[in-house]
């Protein structure tokens, strides 16, 4: 089983440098085709909060940067 931090890194690694992923995509990746992805969301949010605080990811919504998770958001690799 992949944890949220690893899943975020894996999915971002498969995208272009400026691409983003949806938190539900991370949850679906962890849950697999037979799992309940919604049950994974609290762990995703906790990992996102920790990774943002560590500067390991960035958040945005509709192209606008976000400092903290609040409402809908997208996950991206940190700016270089």
Residue, then its C-alpha position, 0 to 999 in steps of 0.5 A: x500500500x502506498x501512503x499519501x506522501x509517496x502517491x503525491x510524489x509518484x503522480x507528480x513525477x509522471x507529469x510535466x514540471x508545471x502540471x498539477x494533480x487533484x487530491x482526489x486523483x491521489x486518493x484514487x491511486x491509493x484506494x485502487x479500483x476496488x477501494x473507497x477513495x473518499x475514505x482516503x481523503x483525510x490522509x491526503x489532506x494531512x499529507x498535503x498540509x505537511x508537505x506544504x509546510x515543508x515546501x515540498x509541494x505548492x497549492x493552487x486553484x484556477x491558476x492562482x497560488x494558495x498558501x494553505x489548503x482551503x476549499x478546492x485546490x490542486x497540487x503541484x511541484x514546488x516552484x524552482 
